[in-house]
């Protein structure tokens, strides 16, 4: 009887110790024991290559998500026909590889105020007139953290993957242009600069875009 | 008894898990912004990583990549209003908001794999893994924006641009200052 009690006390004590160690992170959980350790990069120095002076008035940003893919298909060699095909083409006489990437990013549009010159602004008494350059796409941001590889079969070189990502970026630009981002950026730039010039006390403010 | 005891412990440890984190729904759309970008820094960085931390994997993997990033900074244009402008005949004082870092961008074509060493029992780095390494580099570059002096250059350029713009408007003396406190009107 006494031996039985000792066993139960020993069991409860062990459970409590395990729980305590798990809670205080002293003991790795069973799940983490076989978890792949993350690969971290070293803190290497950053080298400044260029410093450019800009004057870009960014007025509209378009957030978007696009899908881009690439497929390479070839006829199986006699040896390949004998081997099991893992590329989802099964028993077909062709084989190949495929990559599908989801890219998320943002596109920024606005006007490049560096294109302004002395003739772009005209002041007469309490009136001011400003001729702005037309809005353009100033930046497309699609960082490595914005890409997700949805499906990848076969060996893809980093250059081939880059080509798919560039395709995704082009898709995003096309979509934004179809949405009329440049017209919206023009309108917004005019409104912003009109407001800015009114701050200087001008009664009549005219802001127009070239063309 | 001991078998039951070990089985019970195994179930207890295996059942331990963390609660899933709730993710907010992201909305992608067109948004209005008011950023005056005044500087662009183009920087280079070497991405160096070794995959040798997982104890049960036989052999190591090493990768060396180069990347080029663009950092853009400037001022919030919408923060400038009549309260920030003081005019006295041909003299104007403009108070601009302090510069902020607007973006860090690494184009896909600016990431290049320079060297890869793969152990006999290991697979080469996947696209997703390479992207994750580049994302870490992006974070390091973003964190070092202060030490690179991006914001100081952005303010200097903003000051220069505003001075030229106001001189073109006919003001002879232009004073540009930075701060959140607007210029007091007379």
Interface residues (C-beta under 8 A of the other chain):
Chain A: X7 X11 X14 X15 X18 X19 X22 X29 X30 X31 X34 X36 X37 X38 X39 X40 X41 X42 X43 X44 X45 X46 X47 X48 X49 X50 X51 X52 X53 X54 X55 X56 X57 X58 X59 X60 X61 X62 X63 X64 X65 X99 X101 X104 X108 X110 X113 X116 X118 X120 X121 X123 X128 X138 X139 X141 X142 X143 X144 X145 X147 X148 X149 X152 X155 X156 X158 X161 X162 X165 X166 X169 X179 X181 X184 X188 X192 X195 X196 X198 X199 X200 X201
Chain B: X1 X5 X8 X9 X10 X12 X13 X14 X16 X17 X28 X29 X30 X31 X32 X33 X34 X35 X36 X37 X38 X39 X40 X41 X42 X43 X44 X45 X46 X47 X48 X49 X50 X51 X53 X54 X56 X57 X68 X72 X74 X77 X78 X80 X81 X82 X84 X85 X87 X92 X102 X103 X104 X105 X106 X107 X108 X109 X111 X112 X113 X124 X126 X127 X128 X129 X130 X131 X132 X133 X134 X135 X136 X137 X138 X140 X141 X144 X148 X153 X157 X160 X161 X165 X168 X169 X170
